[in-house]
Amino acid sequence: MRWFQQGAAVMAAALLCACTVTKPAVANRVITPTTPSVTSSIEVHTHLPDSIDRSKWLFAHVETQPVAAKAGLNLEAGRLSGFTGCNRLSGGYQRQDTALQFNRIAMTRMFCAETAAQESRITSALEKTRFAMIVQANGYLVLLDENRKILAELKPDTL
């Protein structure tokens, strides 16, 4: 009888062990980066330099899409002129520190099927722009909406 009780106790212990949740050998770790990530290390100017008022830019990306047909902006003392890849545009802009807003935008109305989507993205980005910054590493002008979401990236036009 004693042998049966001992056997039952061993069997119960074995069953309990089989049902017990065990912790993994390696505990979960929180990784704390010791070096900045690529996006956190991008340095930008704290304001738009005065040279922005006599600058030329080529669109590189609009709404994360690369720009296929040449398109750009010229900024000159509060006046905007440019090209969408099909149509010419003009208007005005106002800026202060990092705030930038385009206004009174007018555009020619030719239809170009191959650049229609690009033109739509460009005009939408210009209408939504509320802020801008210049990336120190490459000199790109980045247009941002009211929530500081990137709308477009423009590279300096050196020609």
Secondary structure, 3 states (H helix, E strand, C coil): CHHHHHHHHHHHHHHHHHHCCCCCCCCCCCCCCCCCCCHHHCCECCCCCHHHHEEEEEEEEECCEECCCCCEEEEECCEEEEECCCCEEEEEEEEECCEEEEEEEEECCCCCHHHHHHHHHHHHHHHHCCEEEEECCCCCEEEECCCCCEEEEEEECCC
